[in-house]
Amino acid sequence: IQKDADSSERVLMDMRWGLVPSWFKKDDPSKMQFNTSNCRSDTMLKKSSYKGALLQGKRCVVLADGFYEWQQQSGGKQPYFIYFPQTQEAADEEKEGEEEWRGWRLLTMAGIFDCWEPPAGGEMLYTYTIITVDASKDVSFIHHMPAILDGDEAIRKWLDFAEVPTQEAVKLIQPTENIVFHPVSTFVNSVRNDAPECLAPIELGAKKEVKATPSSKMMLGWLKNSQESSPQKKENDLPRWTSQFIHSPSPKKTSADILQQWLGKEGQPAAKKRKA
């Protein structure tokens, strides 16, 4: 494990949603008495569950196709799907040999992560929380929404803990207007349902489907192509972004190995290695 690991390294890794602080002393994370799935931006530097990890530079980006929110209406709660605007490139299949990801533009949400080790010893558990902010004007029917990092530069600054200190990084946590949304069927209300119908746009007050917008049409086309492709992709088939925000892990090390090296021996982010 090297303490001089380069802070510009990017690791794509599975983590459990719901941050477990490194100082949690019980032997079972499920015994936590509070919910840490989301973290409000106005209290993240005050609450002990998040403050320590944030000041240590444990910042991450959470990827998702989009997220759902519900609006209270006279007939009940109406679900909406919220996501980044899509371009024609998102509907085009990635050509063989291309390194730039041209598929569906994923939401890039700001998060905080931590690593917890069982008191009796054992495998490290990596967990995260999604930072939330006040909703933007376009989705004012919800109180809070994920803090979305819009663009490569915002992502780079949020992840680069050595070059961008905490007090500067938190300035990136702002509501964004660069999102679109459409109403979807209450079919999505059941956790048992996991199908394209959960995302299909509908016309409120009518049974027929609304005419798809360019962004929603791209989304449905992308979903169809994803379902037709093989459910198991090789590691080398993972898309890479132009910003190199996502890298395929080295074949000699697991994601956990690389992340642990990045954190350093004491669980602290190491300083960025500077070129001579």
Number of C-alpha atoms within 10 A of each C-alpha: 12 12 17 16 19 18 20 18 16 21 19 17 14 11 17 13 16 20 28 26 24 20 14 16 14 12 12 10 16 9 9 13 7 9 11 18 16 19 24 19 18 13 12 20 18 11 12 13 20 24 15 18 23 22 15 17 25 24 23 24 22 22 13 12 14 18 13 18 18 17 15 11 8 7 6 10 13 17 20 23 22 20 22 20 19 20 16 13 14 19 20 15 14 15 10 7 6 10 14 14 17 20 19 23 19 15 23 23 22 25 26 23 25 29 20 20 18 16 12 8 8 9 8 14 17 22 21 28 26 25 24 24 19 19 19 18 11 13 19 12 13 15 12 17 24 26 25 28 23 17 10 15 11 16 20 19 19 27 23 22 24 17 16 15 15 19 10 13 19 17 9 17 21 17 18 18 14 12 17 16 21 21 21 22 20 15 15 19 14 9 7 8 11 11 12 13 15 19 23 19 23 19 15 14 6 8 9 10 13 14 11 16 12 12 21 21 17 22 26 18 15 17 16 12 14 12 11 8 9 9 7 7 9 7 10 9 10 13 17 17 14 12 13 15 18 16 15 17 18 11 8 8 10 13 18 18 14 20 19 19 20 26 25 17 13 9 18 17 25 22 17 18 13 9 4 3
